[in-house]
Amino acid sequence: MPIKVLICDQLPLMRDGLRTLLGSLPDIDVVATTDSAMETVVLTRTQRPDVVLIGFAELEPALDLIRRLGVEDHPRDNPPHAVVFHSDYTDAMVADLLCAGAKGLVNRDATSDEVIAATRTAARGRTVLGPELVDRLVDWFRERGAAPRADERPEVGGLTRREREVLQLIGRGMSIDDVAGELYIGISTVRTHLHRIRHKLDLKDRAQLVAFAYQTGLMREAA
């Protein structure tokens, strides 16, 4: 089944561009476009999209819309996954959007590949953040100061040596390809390690992996 996408963007150029880009892909079906938050709520009920792409000049309307999508009476159990496009995220707004249920925060100047990847990732129920937001998340944890020793955290003890190495490299912002090159192992092997790590730690995505690595002191261990 193709991913059903609803586009809500105030800029006609962005709406048309996203529709053209995503509509050309065999695994994505753009079910509707609009510039209205109210119409988005209505269309969500009738079209039942898997992902809603949201772009407003200000972030507050996007936040309000995500909250409404999360509490509206939809004809299914789960609301659609929201991906926000904006150019100037404040730390407070990032926190509010994620807490409200946003699955993706992407910059307006994201590449076509990044937009497609964000849409597909959100459709799987996983969180996706733009590279600059990941960097800010890492900086935030670094500024928090000393963390507990990794060997003092029981959940870390359940990881193998190789899994700890993979997690530390992910915490440094490396891609899967980079991790494979650094450890001289195959990309599929890295993916297997990440799958096992997420299963053991009950983590869903890269952002949670990075947060865990810093919270538990694994990054200090790697320094």
N, C-alpha and C positions, 0 to 999 in steps of 0.2 A: 504494500500500500504506500502511495506517495505521501510525503509530509505535506499537510495542509497548512498554508501560511496566509495570515491576514496582515496587511500592511497598513499602519496608521501613521502618516507623516504629514506635517503641515506644508512641506515644500513639494510642489508638483514635480519638480525635477527629480527629487529623491524618490518619490512614489513611483514615477514612471521608470526610473533607472533600476530600482529594486525589482519591480515587476518584470522588466525585460530580462534582467540577470537571472533571477530565480526561476522565472517561468520557462526559461530555455533548458532547464535541467529535468531529466526524466524522473528523478525521485522527489521532485518538489512540485506542488500544485498551488499556485497563488489563487485563493478562492475569492478574494475581494481586496480593494484598496479604498482608503478613506482619509480625510483630514480631520475627522471629528471623533473625539473621545466617546461621546454619547452614542454615535453610530457604531463605534467599535464594540461597545457592550452589546448592542442589539445584534450585530453581525456575528459576534461570538456565540450567541445563543442559536442562531439559525444556521451558520456555516460550520460550526464546531471545529475551528482550526486547532492544530497541534501547537503552533507557534504564532505569536503576535509580535511583529516588529514595530517598535514605537519610536517616533522621532518628533520632538517638540522643541521650540526655541528655548523654553524654560523647562527645568526638570520637575518642578512641582506638579504640573499637570500629568506628567508621565507617572509620577509616584501615586497620584490620586487614581489614575486609571488602573494601575497594577493592583492597587488595593481593591478596587471595585471588581476587577476580573477574578480576584481571589475569593470574594464573598458572594458574588452574584449567583443566582439559582440557575446553574447550567444544566442542560439535559444529559449530563454525565457526571461521574463522581469527581473527576479532576479538572481544574481550570487549565486553560492553555498556558504554555510557557512563554514568558515575556522576555524579549531582548530589546534593550534600549540603545539608541544611537544618540550621542551627544559629543560636544567638543570641549566641555569644561566641567568635569566632575569635581565637586568638592569632597573632602573626606567624609563630612557629615552626610552628604547626599548619597554617597556610595553605600554607607552603612544603612541608611534608610531604605534605599532601593533593594538591597539584598535582603534586609529583614522583611520587607513587604512581599518578597517572593520572586524578584527578578532573577531570571536564569542567565542573563547575559548583559554585560555592560561593554559597549564597543564604541570606539571613536568614530566621528563622522567621516574622517578621512581614511577609514579602513579600506584595505584593498578588496577587490572582488573575491579573492580566495578566502580572506578573513571573514567576509560577510557570509559566504556559503558555509564555511566551517562553523561559524557561530550558530547559524540556523540549524544545521544538522546536529550539532552538539546539544543545543537546547532541546531539540525534539526528542533526544534520548533521556532528557531529564537531568542533564549534567550542567554544571555552571561553567560559563566561559567569560573570562575577563580579558580586555585588551592588554597588550604587553606592558604599557605604561602603568596600568593599574596594578598589575602583578608586581612591578618594581616598587610601587608605593607601598604595597602590602608587605613586601620584604623589608623595606626601610622601616616601616612601622614596628615590626617585630624586633629589628636590630636596635631601635631606639628604646625599647622597653628595658634594656639592660640584661643583667644576668638571668639565665634560666636554670632550672634544676639540671643536675647532671643526668645525661641520658640513661646511664646505668642504674639510676635511682627510680626510673619510671618502669613499672612492671609491663606495660604494654609494649615498650621497646624491646624488652627481653624476648618477646615472641618472634622477633625478626631474625632472619639469618644474617651472617656477615655481608653477603652480597646484597641482600635486600636493604640493609642499612646504607650501603654504598650508593645504591641506586636512588634511594630516598634523599640522601645528602646532595647528590648532583641535581636532582629535581629541585631541591630547595635553593640551589644556586642559580636557578632559572634556565637550566639546560633543557633542550628539546630531547625527544626520544632518540633521534639520530645522533645528537651530541653525546648522550650518555653511552650509547653503543660504542661510539668511537673512543671515548675516554676509557672504557673498561675492556675494550677489545672483545666485545661479544656481539651477537646478532641483534638486529632490531626486534625480531620476534621474541628473543629471550628477554629483552628489556620489557616488552609489553607483558610477558608472562609474569615477570617479577612485580610489575606495577599492579597487575590484577591480584596477585597473592597479597601484596601489601594492603591494597584497599579492602580486600576481604578480611584480613586479620584485624585491621584497625577500624573497620566499618566506616571507611571514608569513601566519598563519592567522586571527587574530581581533583584536578591539579591544585586548585586554590586551597582545598582542605589538606592536601598532602604537604604543601609548602608551610601552611600554618602549623601543622603537627610537628614538622621538622624543627621549627624554631621554638615552639612552645615546650618541647621535650628536651631541648638542649642538644639535639643531634648535630646542629650546625656548629655549635661550639666544639663538639667532639671532632668535627671535620676540619676545624681551623688549624 
